[in-house]
Amino acid sequence: MNPDPFFQLDRVIHEKGRLSIMSLLAATPDLSFTELRNLLRMTDGNLTRHLRTLQEAGYVALTKTFHNRRPLTTCALTSAGRKAFQNYIDLLEQIVRQNRDS
Amino acid sequence: MNPDPFFQLDRVIHEKGRLSIMSLLAATPDLSFTELRNLLRMTDGNLTRHLRTLQEAGYVALTKTFHNRRPLTTCALTSAGRKAFQNYIDLLEQIVRQNRDS
């Protein structure tokens, strides 16, 4: 077995909660904070914490606007985030393939 | 996107270091502590810590013997470990497939 793909896994994306957020955002142009929270059944605090980590890594952009006078936070992958996620999924695929062959 | 596979990922196996250990052990009947450490370029302390977690989960069995009068620790997956790892790889495959489709 080649251990290299494991070393290359991006720690920011590998965490389960963030992996699910990245995966949802990769499938859509953007999602509101509330949509993400409901889809992932996360607490506000948990989602906020993960989004901050993803934002600091440059993978997710948050946009704050108002909708019917209520604040609306929209979350979307940046192009760096999309690329990093693609790379991560490629590594997962290598890991799955290695383990199917062995 | 179906978020269920993410929630089901086994936290014990998902951690990068432990994932690489499980993956190596899944490919062989057993490996010595020294072989694992050299293949994974881990420190003794790190490998010991991860093996303890895997042992407590019932996924890895450690056998201590002597070889040329020197202590030898052999590591192998238990059948529960093999099953849990198989299940984990199946989930990764679902995640990869979902993200290829989207």
N, CA and C atoms of all chains as a GROMACS GRO file, in nm:
protein
  612
    1MET      N    1   0.084  -0.121   0.000
    1MET     CA    2   0.000   0.000   0.000
    1MET      C    3   0.087   0.126   0.000
    2ASN      N    4   0.046   0.221  -0.076
    2ASN     CA    5   0.117   0.350  -0.081
    2ASN      C    6   0.056   0.445   0.023
    3PRO      N    7   0.132   0.484   0.126
    3PRO     CA    8   0.072   0.568   0.230
    3PRO      C    9   0.061   0.717   0.191
    4ASP      N   10   0.112   0.753   0.075
    4ASP     CA   11   0.115   0.896   0.040
    4ASP      C   12  -0.022   0.966   0.038
    5PRO      N   13  -0.125   0.904  -0.019
    5PRO     CA   14  -0.254   0.977  -0.021
    5PRO      C   15  -0.299   1.020   0.118
    6PHE      N   16  -0.269   0.940   0.220
    6PHE     CA   17  -0.312   0.975   0.356
    6PHE      C   18  -0.245   1.102   0.404
    7PHE      N   19  -0.114   1.112   0.377
    7PHE     CA   20  -0.040   1.230   0.422
    7PHE      C   21  -0.090   1.355   0.352
    8GLN      N   22  -0.138   1.336   0.231
    8GLN     CA   23  -0.180   1.453   0.152
    8GLN      C   24  -0.321   1.501   0.184
    9LEU      N   25  -0.399   1.422   0.256
    9LEU     CA   26  -0.537   1.463   0.286
    9LEU      C   27  -0.539   1.597   0.359
   10ASP      N   28  -0.612   1.690   0.309
   10ASP     CA   29  -0.622   1.825   0.364
   10ASP      C   30  -0.695   1.823   0.499
   11ARG      N   31  -0.624   1.858   0.607
   11ARG     CA   32  -0.683   1.851   0.741
   11ARG      C   33  -0.807   1.938   0.756
   12VAL      N   34  -0.807   2.050   0.686
   12VAL     CA   35  -0.921   2.143   0.696
   12VAL      C   36  -1.047   2.075   0.643
   13ILE      N   37  -1.034   2.002   0.533
   13ILE     CA   38  -1.151   1.938   0.471
   13ILE      C   39  -1.182   1.804   0.534
   14HIS      N   40  -1.081   1.735   0.586
   14HIS     CA   41  -1.100   1.597   0.631
   14HIS      C   42  -1.195   1.585   0.750
   15GLU      N   43  -1.202   1.687   0.833
   15GLU     CA   44  -1.291   1.680   0.951
   15GLU      C   45  -1.434   1.657   0.903
   16LYS      N   46  -1.505   1.560   0.965
   16LYS     CA   47  -1.635   1.516   0.915
   16LYS      C   48  -1.736   1.628   0.889
   17GLY      N   49  -1.747   1.719   0.986
   17GLY     CA   50  -1.844   1.828   0.972
   17GLY      C   51  -1.810   1.916   0.852
   18ARG      N   52  -1.684   1.952   0.840
   18ARG     CA   53  -1.643   2.040   0.730
   18ARG      C   54  -1.652   1.966   0.596
   19LEU      N   55  -1.624   1.837   0.599
   19LEU     CA   56  -1.638   1.757   0.476
   19LEU      C   57  -1.782   1.761   0.426
   20SER      N   58  -1.877   1.751   0.518
   20SER     CA   59  -2.017   1.754   0.476
   20SER      C   60  -2.055   1.894   0.425
   21ILE      N   61  -2.003   1.998   0.486
   21ILE     CA   62  -2.031   2.135   0.440
   21ILE      C   63  -1.973   2.157   0.300
   22MET      N   64  -1.847   2.119   0.281
   22MET     CA   65  -1.781   2.137   0.151
   22MET      C   66  -1.856   2.061   0.042
   23SER      N   67  -1.901   1.941   0.078
   23SER     CA   68  -1.967   1.855  -0.018
   23SER      C   69  -2.102   1.914  -0.062
   24LEU      N   70  -2.176   1.969   0.035
   24LEU     CA   71  -2.303   2.034   0.002
   24LEU      C   72  -2.279   2.157  -0.084
   25LEU      N   73  -2.181   2.237  -0.046
   25LEU     CA   74  -2.155   2.361  -0.122
   25LEU      C   75  -2.101   2.331  -0.262
   26ALA      N   76  -2.029   2.220  -0.276
   26ALA     CA   77  -1.975   2.184  -0.408
   26ALA      C   78  -2.088   2.150  -0.505
   27ALA      N   79  -2.204   2.110  -0.449
   27ALA     CA   80  -2.314   2.065  -0.534
   27ALA      C   81  -2.410   2.178  -0.574
   28THR      N   82  -2.386   2.300  -0.521
   28THR     CA   83  -2.477   2.412  -0.547
   28THR      C   84  -2.397   2.541  -0.564
   29PRO      N   85  -2.455   2.643  -0.630
   29PRO     CA   86  -2.384   2.772  -0.638
   29PRO      C   87  -2.366   2.833  -0.499
   30ASP      N   88  -2.471   2.831  -0.417
   30ASP     CA   89  -2.458   2.879  -0.279
   30ASP      C   90  -2.575   2.827  -0.195
   31LEU      N   91  -2.560   2.836  -0.063
   31LEU     CA   92  -2.666   2.798   0.030
   31LEU      C   93  -2.668   2.899   0.142
   32SER      N   94  -2.787   2.923   0.198
   32SER     CA   95  -2.792   3.012   0.314
   32SER      C   96  -2.745   2.935   0.437
   33PHE      N   97  -2.705   3.011   0.539
   33PHE     CA   98  -2.663   2.952   0.666
   33PHE      C   99  -2.773   2.859   0.718
   34THR      N  100  -2.898   2.906   0.711
   34THR     CA  101  -3.011   2.828   0.763
   34THR      C  102  -3.031   2.698   0.685
   35GLU      N  103  -3.018   2.706   0.553
   35GLU     CA  104  -3.032   2.584   0.472
   35GLU      C  105  -2.925   2.482   0.510
   36LEU      N  106  -2.800   2.530   0.518
   36LEU     CA  107  -2.690   2.440   0.557
   36LEU      C  108  -2.717   2.376   0.693
   37ARG      N  109  -2.756   2.461   0.788
   37ARG     CA  110  -2.778   2.412   0.924
   37ARG      C  111  -2.887   2.304   0.927
   38ASN      N  112  -2.994   2.328   0.852
   38ASN     CA  113  -3.105   2.232   0.853
   38ASN      C  114  -3.068   2.103   0.780
   39LEU      N  115  -2.996   2.117   0.669
   39LEU     CA  116  -2.957   1.998   0.594
   39LEU      C  117  -2.862   1.910   0.677
   40LEU      N  118  -2.773   1.976   0.752
   40LEU     CA  119  -2.670   1.901   0.824
   40LEU      C  120  -2.708   1.876   0.970
   41ARG      N  121  -2.823   1.927   1.012
   41ARG     CA  122  -2.869   1.912   1.151
   41ARG      C  123  -2.756   1.948   1.248
   42MET      N  124  -2.692   2.062   1.222
   42MET     CA  125  -2.587   2.111   1.312
   42MET      C  126  -2.643   2.223   1.399
   43THR      N  127  -2.578   2.246   1.513
   43THR     CA  128  -2.615   2.362   1.593
   43THR      C  129  -2.557   2.487   1.526
   44ASP      N  130  -2.614   2.604   1.557
   44ASP     CA  131  -2.561   2.730   1.505
   44ASP      C  132  -2.412   2.745   1.539
   45GLY      N  133  -2.378   2.711   1.664
   45GLY     CA  134  -2.240   2.730   1.711
   45GLY      C  135  -2.141   2.643   1.634
   46ASN      N  136  -2.181   2.519   1.615
   46ASN     CA  137  -2.097   2.425   1.542
   46ASN      C  138  -2.075   2.469   1.398
   47LEU      N  139  -2.185   2.505   1.332
   47LEU     CA  140  -2.174   2.546   1.192
   47LEU      C  141  -2.090   2.673   1.180
   48THR      N  142  -2.113   2.768   1.271
   48THR     CA  143  -2.036   2.893   1.270
   48THR      C  144  -1.886   2.865   1.282
   49ARG      N  145  -1.852   2.776   1.374
   49ARG     CA  146  -1.712   2.742   1.399
   49ARG      C  147  -1.648   2.679   1.275
   50HIS      N  148  -1.718   2.584   1.214
   50HIS     CA  149  -1.665   2.519   1.094
   50HIS      C  150  -1.652   2.617   0.978
   51LEU      N  151  -1.753   2.702   0.962
   51LEU     CA  152  -1.749   2.799   0.852
   51LEU      C  153  -1.632   2.896   0.870
   52ARG      N  154  -1.604   2.932   0.994
   52ARG     CA  155  -1.493   3.023   1.019
   52ARG      C  156  -1.360   2.958   0.977
   53THR      N  157  -1.344   2.832   1.012
   53THR     CA  158  -1.222   2.759   0.973
   53THR      C  159  -1.210   2.752   0.820
   54LEU      N  160  -1.321   2.725   0.754
   54LEU     CA  161  -1.319   2.714   0.608
   54LEU      C  162  -1.292   2.850   0.544
   55GLN      N  163  -1.346   2.955   0.606
   55GLN     CA  164  -1.325   3.090   0.556
   55GLN      C  165  -1.178   3.130   0.572
   56GLU      N  166  -1.121   3.097   0.688
   56GLU     CA  167  -0.981   3.130   0.714
   56GLU      C  168  -0.887   3.057   0.619
   57ALA      N  169  -0.927   2.938   0.575
   57ALA     CA  170  -0.846   2.862   0.479
   57ALA      C  171  -0.866   2.916   0.336
   58GLY      N  172  -0.962   3.008   0.320
   58GLY     CA  173  -0.989   3.064   0.188
   58GLY      C  174  -1.078   2.975   0.102
   59TYR      N  175  -1.147   2.877   0.165
   59TYR     CA  176  -1.227   2.781   0.087
   59TYR      C  177  -1.373   2.823   0.072
   60VAL      N  178  -1.422   2.904   0.167
   60VAL     CA  179  -1.563   2.942   0.165
   60VAL      C  180  -1.574   3.093   0.180
   61ALA      N  181  -1.664   3.152   0.104
   61ALA     CA  182  -1.692   3.295   0.117
   61ALA      C  183  -1.831   3.313   0.175
   62LEU      N  184  -1.843   3.401   0.274
   62LEU     CA  185  -1.974   3.430   0.334
   62LEU      C  186  -2.017   3.571   0.291
   63THR      N  187  -2.142   3.584   0.250
   63THR     CA  188  -2.195   3.713   0.210
   63THR      C  189  -2.313   3.747   0.299
   64LYS      N  190  -2.308   3.864   0.361
   64LYS     CA  191  -2.418   3.903   0.450
   64LYS      C  192  -2.505   4.007   0.380
   65THR      N  193  -2.634   3.976   0.367
   65THR     CA  194  -2.729   4.070   0.306
   65THR      C  195  -2.855   4.073   0.393
   66PHE      N  196  -2.958   4.140   0.343
   66PHE     CA  197  -3.087   4.138   0.413
   66PHE      C  198  -3.194   4.083   0.320
   67HIS      N  199  -3.286   4.007   0.375
   67HIS     CA  200  -3.396   3.951   0.298
   67HIS      C  201  -3.520   3.973   0.383
   68ASN      N  202  -3.618   4.048   0.329
   68ASN     CA  203  -3.736   4.087   0.410
   68ASN      C  204  -3.694   4.147   0.543
   69ARG      N  205  -3.597   4.236   0.537
   69ARG     CA  206  -3.544   4.306   0.655
   69ARG      C  207  -3.474   4.217   0.757
   70ARG      N  208  -3.460   4.089   0.722
   70ARG     CA  209  -3.388   4.001   0.816
   70ARG      C  210  -3.251   3.969   0.759
   71PRO      N  211  -3.150   3.960   0.845
   71PRO     CA  212  -3.016   3.932   0.793
   71PRO      C  213  -3.008   3.793   0.732
   72LEU      N  214  -2.938   3.785   0.619
   72LEU     CA  215  -2.925   3.658   0.548
   72LEU      C  216  -2.777   3.635   0.519
   73THR      N  217  -2.725   3.522   0.564
   73THR     CA  218  -2.586   3.487   0.536
   73THR      C  219  -2.583   3.378   0.429
   74THR      N  220  -2.513   3.408   0.320
   74THR     CA  221  -2.504   3.312   0.211
   74THR      C  222  -2.361   3.256   0.206
   75CYS      N  223  -2.352   3.124   0.188
   75CYS     CA  224  -2.222   3.057   0.190
   75CYS      C  225  -2.196   2.996   0.052
   76ALA      N  226  -2.074   3.012   0.002
   76ALA     CA  227  -2.039   2.955  -0.128
   76ALA      C  228  -1.893   2.915  -0.127
   77LEU      N  229  -1.859   2.813  -0.206
   77LEU     CA  230  -1.718   2.778  -0.221
   77LEU      C  231  -1.648   2.886  -0.303
   78THR      N  232  -1.525   2.917  -0.267
   78THR     CA  233  -1.440   3.001  -0.352
   78THR      C  234  -1.379   2.910  -0.460
   79SER      N  235  -1.310   2.968  -0.557
   79SER     CA  236  -1.249   2.879  -0.657
   79SER      C  237  -1.136   2.798  -0.594
   80ALA      N  238  -1.065   2.857  -0.497
   80ALA     CA  239  -0.962   2.778  -0.425
   80ALA      C  240  -1.027   2.662  -0.349
   81GLY      N  241  -1.145   2.688  -0.291
   81GLY     CA  242  -1.216   2.584  -0.216
   81GLY      C  243  -1.261   2.472  -0.307
   82ARG      N  244  -1.310   2.509  -0.424
   82ARG     CA  245  -1.355   2.408  -0.521
   82ARG      C  246  -1.238   2.320  -0.565
   83LYS      N  247  -1.123   2.385  -0.587
   83LYS     CA  248  -1.005   2.311  -0.632
   83LYS      C  249  -0.954   2.218  -0.520
   84ALA      N  250  -0.950   2.270  -0.398
   84ALA     CA  251  -0.902   2.189  -0.284
   84ALA      C  252  -0.995   2.070  -0.261
   85PHE      N  253  -1.124   2.093  -0.278
   85PHE     CA  254  -1.221   1.986  -0.256
   85PHE      C  255  -1.206   1.879  -0.364
   86GLN      N  256  -1.188   1.922  -0.487
   86GLN     CA  257  -1.167   1.830  -0.598
   86GLN      C  258  -1.045   1.743  -0.572
   87ASN      N  259  -0.938   1.806  -0.527
   87ASN     CA  260  -0.815   1.736  -0.495
   87ASN      C  261  -0.838   1.635  -0.382
   88TYR      N  262  -0.915   1.677  -0.282
   88TYR     CA  263  -0.946   1.588  -0.170
   88TYR      C  264  -1.023   1.465  -0.218
   89ILE      N  265  -1.124   1.487  -0.302
   89ILE     CA  266  -1.205   1.375  -0.352
   89ILE      C  267  -1.119   1.281  -0.438
   90ASP      N  268  -1.026   1.338  -0.516
   90ASP     CA  269  -0.934   1.254  -0.594
   90ASP      C  270  -0.852   1.162  -0.502
   91LEU      N  271  -0.807   1.218  -0.388
   91LEU     CA  272  -0.729   1.137  -0.293
   91LEU      C  273  -0.816   1.027  -0.230
   92LEU      N  274  -0.940   1.063  -0.194
   92LEU     CA  275  -1.031   0.960  -0.139
   92LEU      C  276  -1.049   0.848  -0.239
   93GLU      N  277  -1.060   0.885  -0.366
   93GLU     CA  278  -1.080   0.784  -0.469
   93GLU      C  279  -0.958   0.690  -0.476
   94GLN      N  280  -0.839   0.747  -0.466
   94GLN     CA  281  -0.718   0.664  -0.464
   94GLN      C  282  -0.719   0.569  -0.346
   95ILE      N  283  -0.760   0.620  -0.230
   95ILE     CA  284  -0.763   0.538  -0.109
   95ILE      C  285  -0.863   0.423  -0.125
   96VAL      N  286  -0.981   0.455  -0.178
   96VAL     CA  287  -1.081   0.351  -0.200
   96VAL      C  288  -1.026   0.247  -0.297
   97ARG      N  289  -0.964   0.293  -0.405
   97ARG     CA  290  -0.913   0.201  -0.507
   97ARG      C  291  -0.806   0.109  -0.449
   98GLN      N  292  -0.711   0.168  -0.375
   98GLN     CA  293  -0.606   0.088  -0.310
   98GLN      C  294  -0.664  -0.021  -0.221
   99ASN      N  295  -0.771   0.016  -0.148
   99ASN     CA  296  -0.825  -0.079  -0.053
   99ASN      C  297  -0.916  -0.182  -0.119
  100ARG      N  298  -0.968  -0.150  -0.237
  100ARG     CA  299  -1.042  -0.252  -0.312
  100ARG      C  300  -0.945  -0.353  -0.372
  101ASP      N  301  -0.827  -0.306  -0.415
  101ASP     CA  302  -0.732  -0.395  -0.481
  101ASP      C  303  -0.666  -0.492  -0.384
  102SER      N  304  -0.650  -0.446  -0.256
  102SER     CA  305  -0.569  -0.526  -0.163
  102SER      C  306  -0.653  -0.637  -0.100
  103MET      N  307  -2.764   1.632  -0.256
  103MET     CA  308  -2.665   1.548  -0.188
  103MET      C  309  -2.722   1.487  -0.061
  104ASN      N  310  -2.694   1.362  -0.042
  104ASN     CA  311  -2.738   1.292   0.077
  104ASN      C  312  -2.631   1.304   0.186
  105PRO      N  313  -2.662   1.372   0.298
  105PRO     CA  314  -2.557   1.392   0.399
  105PRO      C  315  -2.532   1.270   0.487
  106ASP      N  316  -2.613   1.164   0.472
  106ASP     CA  317  -2.603   1.051   0.566
  106ASP      C  318  -2.465   0.984   0.573
  107PRO      N  319  -2.400   0.959   0.458
  107PRO     CA  320  -2.270   0.891   0.470
  107PRO      C  321  -2.172   0.966   0.560
  108PHE      N  322  -2.179   1.099   0.564
  108PHE     CA  323  -2.087   1.176   0.648
  108PHE      C  324  -2.112   1.147   0.795
  109PHE      N  325  -2.240   1.142   0.833
  109PHE     CA  326  -2.272   1.119   0.974
  109PHE      C  327  -2.229   0.980   1.017
  110GLN      N  328  -2.228   0.888   0.921
  110GLN     CA  329  -2.196   0.748   0.955
  110GLN      C  330  -2.046   0.719   0.960
  111LEU      N  331  -1.963   0.811   0.913
  111LEU     CA  332  -1.818   0.785   0.912
  111LEU      C  333  -1.768   0.760   1.054
  112ASP      N  334  -1.700   0.651   1.075
  112ASP     CA  335  -1.650   0.610   1.206
  112ASP      C  336  -1.537   0.704   1.250
  113ARG      N  337  -1.560   0.778   1.360
  113ARG     CA  338  -1.460   0.876   1.405
  113ARG      C  339  -1.325   0.812   1.439
  114VAL      N  340  -1.331   0.690   1.490
  114VAL     CA  341  -1.206   0.622   1.527
  114VAL      C  342  -1.119   0.600   1.403
  115ILE      N  343  -1.181   0.562   1.293
  115ILE     CA  344  -1.106   0.531   1.171
  115ILE      C  345  -1.078   0.657   1.089
  116HIS      N  346  -1.166   0.758   1.100
  116HIS     CA  347  -1.156   0.873   1.010
  116HIS      C  348  -1.031   0.958   1.031
  117GLU      N  349  -0.978   0.958   1.152
  117GLU     CA  350  -0.858   1.038   1.178
  117GLU      C  351  -0.745   0.990   1.085
  118LYS      N  352  -0.675   1.085   1.020
  118LYS     CA  353  -0.578   1.050   0.915
  118LYS      C  354  -0.474   0.946   0.954
  119GLY      N  355  -0.416   0.963   1.073
  119GLY     CA  356  -0.312   0.869   1.116
  119GLY      C  357  -0.370   0.729   1.132
  120ARG      N  358  -0.487   0.720   1.197
  120ARG     CA  359  -0.546   0.588   1.220
  120ARG      C  360  -0.596   0.527   1.090
  121LEU      N  361  -0.643   0.612   1.000
  121LEU     CA  362  -0.687   0.562   0.868
  121LEU      C  363  -0.570   0.497   0.795
  122SER      N  364  -0.450   0.558   0.803
  122SER     CA  365  -0.335   0.499   0.735
  122SER      C  366  -0.293   0.368   0.803
  123ILE      N  367  -0.302   0.361   0.936
  123ILE     CA  368  -0.269   0.237   1.007
  123ILE      C  369  -0.366   0.125   0.968
  124MET      N  370  -0.497   0.156   0.971
  124MET     CA  371  -0.599   0.056   0.938
  124MET      C  372  -0.580   0.006   0.796
  125SER      N  373  -0.546   0.099   0.707
  125SER     CA  374  -0.532   0.065   0.566
  125SER      C  375  -0.413  -0.028   0.544
  126LEU      N  376  -0.302   0.000   0.612
  126LEU     CA  377  -0.184  -0.088   0.601
  126LEU      C  378  -0.215  -0.224   0.659
  127LEU      N  379  -0.279  -0.227   0.775
  127LEU     CA  380  -0.307  -0.356   0.840
  127LEU      C  381  -0.409  -0.438   0.760
  128ALA      N  382  -0.499  -0.368   0.691
  128ALA     CA  383  -0.600  -0.440   0.611
  128ALA      C  384  -0.536  -0.513   0.494
  129ALA      N  385  -0.416  -0.465   0.453
  129ALA     CA  386  -0.350  -0.522   0.336
  129ALA      C  387  -0.257  -0.638   0.369
  130THR      N  388  -0.239  -0.667   0.500
  130THR     CA  389  -0.144  -0.772   0.541
  130THR      C  390  -0.203  -0.850   0.659
  131PRO      N  391  -0.152  -0.972   0.685
  131PRO     CA  392  -0.199  -1.045   0.803
  131PRO      C  393  -0.158  -0.971   0.931
  132ASP      N  394  -0.032  -0.925   0.938
  132ASP     CA  395   0.011  -0.846   1.053
  132ASP      C  396   0.138  -0.767   1.018
  133LEU      N  397   0.171  -0.670   1.101
  133LEU     CA  398   0.294  -0.592   1.084
  133LEU      C  399   0.351  -0.567   1.222
  134SER      N  400   0.483  -0.558   1.230
  134SER     CA  401   0.543  -0.524   1.360
  134SER      C  402   0.528  -0.373   1.382
  135PHE      N  403   0.537  -0.334   1.509
  135PHE     CA  404   0.532  -0.193   1.545
  135PHE      C  405   0.636  -0.114   1.464
  136THR      N  406   0.757  -0.169   1.454
  136THR     CA  407   0.867  -0.100   1.384
  136THR      C  408   0.837  -0.085   1.234
  137GLU      N  409   0.780  -0.190   1.173
  137GLU     CA  410   0.744  -0.181   1.031
  137GLU      C  411   0.640  -0.071   1.008
  138LEU      N  412   0.537  -0.073   1.094
  138LEU     CA  413   0.432   0.030   1.082
  138LEU      C  414   0.491   0.170   1.096
  139ARG      N  415   0.574   0.185   1.199
  139ARG     CA  416   0.633   0.317   1.227
  139ARG      C  417   0.716   0.365   1.108
  140ASN      N  418   0.796   0.274   1.050
  140ASN     CA  419   0.882   0.314   0.938
  140ASN      C  420   0.800   0.344   0.812
  141LEU      N  421   0.700   0.262   0.787
  141LEU     CA  422   0.617   0.284   0.668
  141LEU      C  423   0.543   0.417   0.678
  142LEU      N  424   0.497   0.448   0.799
  142LEU     CA  425   0.414   0.568   0.815
  142LEU      C  426   0.494   0.689   0.862
  143ARG      N  427   0.622   0.670   0.883
  143ARG     CA  428   0.708   0.780   0.930
  143ARG      C  429   0.643   0.852   1.049
  144MET      N  430   0.595   0.773   1.145
  144MET     CA  431   0.536   0.831   1.267
  144MET      C  432   0.638   0.821   1.380
  145THR      N  433   0.621   0.905   1.481
  145THR     CA  434   0.702   0.889   1.601
  145THR      C  435   0.647   0.771   1.682
  146ASP      N  436   0.730   0.715   1.768
  146ASP     CA  437   0.685   0.607   1.857
  146ASP      C  438   0.562   0.651   1.937
  147GLY      N  439   0.568   0.772   1.989
  147GLY     CA  440   0.460   0.822   2.075
  147GLY      C  441   0.328   0.833   2.001
  148ASN      N  442   0.335   0.885   1.881
  148ASN     CA  443   0.217   0.901   1.798
  148ASN      C  444   0.156   0.766   1.762
  149LEU      N  445   0.241   0.675   1.717
  149LEU     CA  446   0.191   0.543   1.677
  149LEU      C  447   0.131   0.471   1.798
  150THR      N  448   0.198   0.481   1.913
  150THR     CA  449   0.148   0.416   2.036
  150THR      C  450   0.009   0.469   2.072
  151ARG      N  451  -0.006   0.600   2.063
  151ARG     CA  452  -0.133   0.664   2.098
  151ARG      C  453  -0.245   0.617   2.005
  152HIS      N  454  -0.217   0.616   1.875
  152HIS     CA  455  -0.320   0.572   1.778
  152HIS      C  456  -0.353   0.424   1.796
  153LEU      N  457  -0.251   0.343   1.820
  153LEU     CA  458  -0.276   0.199   1.836
  153LEU      C  459  -0.361   0.174   1.961
  154ARG      N  460  -0.337   0.253   2.064
  154ARG     CA  461  -0.417   0.237   2.186
  154ARG      C  462  -0.564   0.266   2.157
  155THR      N  463  -0.589   0.374   2.085
  155THR     CA  464  -0.728   0.409   2.049
  155THR      C  465  -0.792   0.297   1.966
  156LEU      N  466  -0.716   0.242   1.872
  156LEU     CA  467  -0.770   0.136   1.786
  156LEU      C  468  -0.793   0.007   1.866
  157GLN      N  469  -0.704  -0.016   1.962
  157GLN     CA  470  -0.718  -0.134   2.048
  157GLN      C  471  -0.841  -0.121   2.138
  158GLU      N  472  -0.860   0.000   2.192
  158GLU     CA  473  -0.975   0.023   2.280
  158GLU      C  474  -1.107   0.008   2.205
  159ALA      N  475  -1.104   0.042   2.075
  159ALA     CA  476  -1.225   0.026   1.993
  159ALA      C  477  -1.245  -0.120   1.953
  160GLY      N  478  -1.146  -0.204   1.982
  160GLY     CA  479  -1.156  -0.346   1.945
  160GLY      C  480  -1.120  -0.373   1.800
  161TYR      N  481  -1.051  -0.277   1.736
  161TYR     CA  482  -1.021  -0.292   1.593
  161TYR      C  483  -0.885  -0.352   1.567
  162VAL      N  484  -0.793  -0.338   1.663
  162VAL     CA  485  -0.657  -0.387   1.643
  162VAL      C  486  -0.616  -0.469   1.765
  163ALA      N  487  -0.547  -0.581   1.739
  163ALA     CA  488  -0.492  -0.662   1.848
  163ALA      C  489  -0.340  -0.653   1.845
  164LEU      N  490  -0.280  -0.631   1.961
  164LEU     CA  491  -0.134  -0.625   1.972
  164LEU      C  492  -0.085  -0.752   2.043
  165THR      N  493   0.019  -0.813   1.987
  165THR     CA  494   0.077  -0.932   2.049
  165THR      C  495   0.223  -0.904   2.083
  166LYS      N  496   0.260  -0.925   2.208
  166LYS     CA  497   0.399  -0.900   2.247
  166LYS      C  498   0.473  -1.032   2.261
  167THR      N  499   0.582  -1.046   2.185
  167THR     CA  500   0.665  -1.166   2.194
  167THR      C  501   0.811  -1.122   2.200
  168PHE      N  502   0.902  -1.219   2.189
  168PHE     CA  503   1.045  -1.186   2.182
  168PHE      C  504   1.102  -1.242   2.053
  169HIS      N  505   1.192  -1.168   1.992
  169HIS     CA  506   1.258  -1.214   1.870
  169HIS      C  507   1.406  -1.183   1.890
  170ASN      N  508   1.492  -1.288   1.888
  170ASN     CA  509   1.634  -1.270   1.920
  170ASN      C  510   1.652  -1.194   2.052
  171ARG      N  511   1.576  -1.236   2.149
  171ARG     CA  512   1.581  -1.179   2.286
  171ARG      C  513   1.535  -1.032   2.294
  172ARG      N  514   1.485  -0.980   2.182
  172ARG     CA  515   1.436  -0.841   2.190
  172ARG      C  516   1.284  -0.842   2.180
  173PRO      N  517   1.218  -0.754   2.254
  173PRO     CA  518   1.071  -0.754   2.251
  173PRO      C  519   1.021  -0.716   2.112
  174LEU      N  520   0.916  -0.785   2.070
  174LEU     CA  521   0.859  -0.761   1.938
  174LEU      C  522   0.708  -0.743   1.952
  175THR      N  523   0.656  -0.630   1.907
  175THR     CA  524   0.511  -0.608   1.913
  175THR      C  525   0.454  -0.624   1.772
  176THR      N  526   0.357  -0.713   1.762
  176THR     CA  527   0.294  -0.738   1.632
  176THR      C  528   0.151  -0.684   1.635
  177CYS      N  529   0.113  -0.616   1.527
  177CYS     CA  530  -0.018  -0.552   1.520
  177CYS      C  531  -0.100  -0.617   1.409
  178ALA      N  532  -0.226  -0.644   1.436
  178ALA     CA  533  -0.312  -0.703   1.333
  178ALA      C  534  -0.455  -0.652   1.353
  179LEU      N  535  -0.531  -0.646   1.245
  179LEU     CA  536  -0.673  -0.613   1.258
  179LEU      C  537  -0.746  -0.730   1.322
  180THR      N  538  -0.842  -0.700   1.406
  180THR     CA  539  -0.936  -0.802   1.455
  180THR      C  540  -1.044  -0.820   1.349
  181SER      N  541  -1.130  -0.917   1.365
  181SER     CA  542  -1.235  -0.931   1.263
  181SER      C  543  -1.333  -0.812   1.272
  182ALA      N  544  -1.355  -0.761   1.394
  182ALA     CA  545  -1.440  -0.641   1.407
  182ALA      C  546  -1.374  -0.522   1.336
  183GLY      N  547  -1.240  -0.512   1.346
  183GLY     CA  548  -1.167  -0.404   1.280
  183GLY      C  549  -1.177  -0.414   1.130
  184ARG      N  550  -1.166  -0.536   1.080
  184ARG     CA  551  -1.174  -0.556   0.936
  184ARG      C  552  -1.312  -0.516   0.884
  185LYS      N  553  -1.414  -0.552   0.961
  185LYS     CA  554  -1.552  -0.522   0.922
  185LYS      C  555  -1.577  -0.371   0.926
  186ALA      N  556  -1.531  -0.306   1.033
  186ALA     CA  557  -1.550  -0.162   1.047
  186ALA      C  558  -1.477  -0.087   0.935
  187PHE      N  559  -1.359  -0.136   0.901
  187PHE     CA  560  -1.281  -0.070   0.796
  187PHE      C  561  -1.350  -0.087   0.661
  188GLN      N  562  -1.401  -0.206   0.635
  188GLN     CA  563  -1.474  -0.233   0.510
  188GLN      C  564  -1.594  -0.136   0.499
  189ASN      N  565  -1.665  -0.123   0.609
  189ASN     CA  566  -1.781  -0.034   0.614
  189ASN      C  567  -1.739   0.111   0.588
  190TYR      N  568  -1.628   0.152   0.647
  190TYR     CA  569  -1.575   0.288   0.628
  190TYR      C  570  -1.541   0.312   0.480
  191ILE      N  571  -1.472   0.215   0.419
  191ILE     CA  572  -1.434   0.230   0.277
  191ILE      C  573  -1.559   0.236   0.188
  192ASP      N  574  -1.661   0.158   0.223
  192ASP     CA  575  -1.787   0.163   0.148
  192ASP      C  576  -1.847   0.304   0.154
  193LEU      N  577  -1.842   0.366   0.272
  193LEU     CA  578  -1.896   0.502   0.287
  193LEU      C  579  -1.813   0.602   0.205
  194LEU      N  580  -1.679   0.588   0.210
  194LEU     CA  581  -1.594   0.678   0.130
  194LEU      C  582  -1.632   0.666  -0.017
  195GLU      N  583  -1.657   0.543  -0.058
  195GLU     CA  584  -1.692   0.521  -0.199
  195GLU      C  585  -1.823   0.592  -0.234
  196GLN      N  586  -1.919   0.586  -0.144
  196GLN     CA  587  -2.046   0.658  -0.166
  196GLN      C  588  -2.021   0.809  -0.177
  197ILE      N  589  -1.934   0.861  -0.091
  197ILE     CA  590  -1.904   1.004  -0.091
  197ILE      C  591  -1.837   1.044  -0.221
  198VAL      N  592  -1.741   0.963  -0.265
  198VAL     CA  593  -1.674   0.991  -0.392
  198VAL      C  594  -1.775   0.989  -0.505
  199ARG      N  595  -1.861   0.888  -0.507
  199ARG     CA  596  -1.959   0.874  -0.615
  199ARG      C  597  -2.054   0.994  -0.618
  200GLN      N  598  -2.105   1.031  -0.501
  200GLN     CA  599  -2.195   1.148  -0.491
  200GLN      C  600  -2.130   1.272  -0.549
  201ASN      N  601  -2.000   1.289  -0.519
  201ASN     CA  602  -1.934   1.411  -0.560
  201ASN      C  603  -1.890   1.407  -0.705
  202ARG      N  604  -1.877   1.289  -0.761
  202ARG     CA  605  -1.854   1.278  -0.904
  202ARG      C  606  -1.981   1.310  -0.982
  203ASP      N  607  -2.094   1.270  -0.928
  203ASP     CA  608  -2.221   1.289  -0.998
  203ASP      C  609  -2.263   1.435  -0.998
  204SER      N  610  -2.227   1.506  -0.890
  204SER     CA  611  -2.284   1.641  -0.875
  204SER      C  612  -2.207   1.746  -0.955
   0.00000   0.00000   0.00000
